[in-house]
Amino acid sequence: MLAEHYEFVIGGDPDRDTIDLAVLDTSAGRVHAHLADSADGPGYDRMLTWAAEHAPGRRIWALEGTGSFAAGLVVVFLDADETVVEVGALKRARGAKNDRIDAIRAGRQALARDEQGAPRAGGLREALRMVFACREGVLVSRTKAINELKSR
């Protein structure tokens, strides 16, 4: 479990332009700090500085979407010798999306699991995933077009 090896978990909810982060202590799961910053190089550097200030000691990053919106962030963090794990897409109750709450939930989800998922690797696996996703989209579009033509 994370609490046995780390003092802090930093949950992250990345979007296209921003990333929300929340620092939780692993002993109680209490939130210590929150940050929302830009998803670019200078933003990543500010996140590392912020983490050193608010989560000194042994920390781990629990990020959603390491194969998409957080892919660049993961590369920067791994180059900085940070530990990163992936949490699955968070299921939320009805209502508007709240990035701050989703960042906290990502951290708590990592705390609750016995085994952690490694960030998705790029390369051939990611290329195949994109090919299959594209193929699925084409098939759905084809079916919709045929149904539209037949309905007239």
TADAGI-V212263 format. One line per field, one symbol per residue. phi: phi as a letter, one per 30 degrees, with the letter a starting at -180 (. if undefined). psi: psi as a letter, one per 30 degrees, with the letter a starting at -180 (. if undefined). burial: + if it has 24 or more other ideal C-beta (glycine too) atoms within 12 Angstrom, else -. A space follows every 10 residues. Layout:
phi = ???
psi = ???
burial = ???
This chain:
phi = .dddcbcbbc dbbdbdcbbc bbcbdddbid dcabbbbdca eddddddddd dddcbdjdbb ccccidcbdc dddddddddd iccbbccded dbdekddbdd dddddddddd ddcdccdded ddideddddd dddddddddd dddddddddd dc
psi = leffflfkkj kkjkaeflkk kkkkkfefgk kelkkklkil eeeeeeeeee eeefikaklk kjkkhffceg eeeeeeeefg hlkklkklkk kllkllkjee eeeeeeeeee efkekkklkk lbbeeeeeee eeeeeeeeee eeeeeeeeef f.
burial = -+---+-+++ +++++--+++ ++++++--+- +++++++-+- --++--++-+ +--++---++ ++++++++++ ++++-+++-- -++++++--+ --------++ -+++++++++ +----+--++ ---------- ---------- ---------- --
